[in-house]
Amino acid sequence: MIENVVIAYIEPSAMSYVVQTVAGIALGLGTVASLIFAFLKKRSAAVLKSRNISEEEIEEDVIIKKDKSE
């Protein structure tokens, strides 16, 4: 059988780039997710607010005056 043994040395500066790249991707995704969440929250609040206004019953004020002569 043929065995493949690989021994590699990772330069610390190269690993630093990998860590920075992973951190940058994570921060970027977090920022995009928070922006999307804020947009959806604002949009849903506007939709819910418009539904409440349209479903309310608006009644006219009825004023009954009694004459003093009665």
SULVEN-V292375 format. One record per residue. N is the residue number from 1. RES is the residue in one letter. SS is DSSP state (H for helix, E for strand, C for the rest). OMEGA is omega in degrees with one decimal (* if undefined). Layout:
n=N res=RES ss=SS omega=OMEGA
n=N res=RES ss=SS omega=OMEGA
//
This chain:
n=1 res=M ss=C omega=179.4
n=2 res=I ss=C omega=178.4
n=3 res=E ss=C omega=177.0
n=4 res=N ss=C omega=178.8
n=5 res=V ss=C omega=-179.8
n=6 res=V ss=C omega=175.5
n=7 res=I ss=C omega=-175.4
n=8 res=A ss=C omega=176.0
n=9 res=Y ss=C omega=178.5
n=10 res=I ss=C omega=178.9
n=11 res=E ss=C omega=-179.3
n=12 res=P ss=H omega=179.8
n=13 res=S ss=H omega=177.6
n=14 res=A ss=H omega=178.7
n=15 res=M ss=H omega=177.1
n=16 res=S ss=H omega=177.0
n=17 res=Y ss=H omega=179.3
n=18 res=V ss=H omega=179.7
n=19 res=V ss=H omega=178.6
n=20 res=Q ss=H omega=179.3
n=21 res=T ss=H omega=178.9
n=22 res=V ss=H omega=178.7
n=23 res=A ss=H omega=178.5
n=24 res=G ss=H omega=178.1
n=25 res=I ss=H omega=-180.0
n=26 res=A ss=H omega=178.6
n=27 res=L ss=H omega=178.0
n=28 res=G ss=H omega=178.4
n=29 res=L ss=H omega=177.5
n=30 res=G ss=H omega=178.4
n=31 res=T ss=H omega=178.8
n=32 res=V ss=H omega=179.1
n=33 res=A ss=H omega=179.8
n=34 res=S ss=H omega=176.5
n=35 res=L ss=H omega=178.4
n=36 res=I ss=H omega=178.8
n=37 res=F ss=H omega=179.6
n=38 res=A ss=H omega=178.7
n=39 res=F ss=H omega=-179.3
n=40 res=L ss=H omega=178.5
n=41 res=K ss=H omega=179.3
n=42 res=K ss=H omega=-178.8
n=43 res=R ss=H omega=-178.8
n=44 res=S ss=H omega=177.4
n=45 res=A ss=H omega=178.7
n=46 res=A ss=H omega=179.9
n=47 res=V ss=H omega=179.8
n=48 res=L ss=H omega=179.2
n=49 res=K ss=H omega=179.8
n=50 res=S ss=H omega=177.0
n=51 res=R ss=H omega=-178.7
n=52 res=N ss=H omega=-179.5
n=53 res=I ss=H omega=-176.9
n=54 res=S ss=H omega=-177.9
n=55 res=E ss=H omega=179.9
n=56 res=E ss=C omega=174.4
n=57 res=E ss=C omega=179.1
n=58 res=I ss=C omega=-178.6
n=59 res=E ss=C omega=177.4
n=60 res=E ss=C omega=176.5
n=61 res=D ss=C omega=178.1
n=62 res=V ss=C omega=-178.6
n=63 res=I ss=C omega=179.3
n=64 res=I ss=C omega=179.5
n=65 res=K ss=C omega=175.5
n=66 res=K ss=C omega=177.2
n=67 res=D ss=C omega=179.0
n=68 res=K ss=C omega=-177.4
n=69 res=S ss=C omega=-177.2
n=70 res=E ss=C omega=*
//
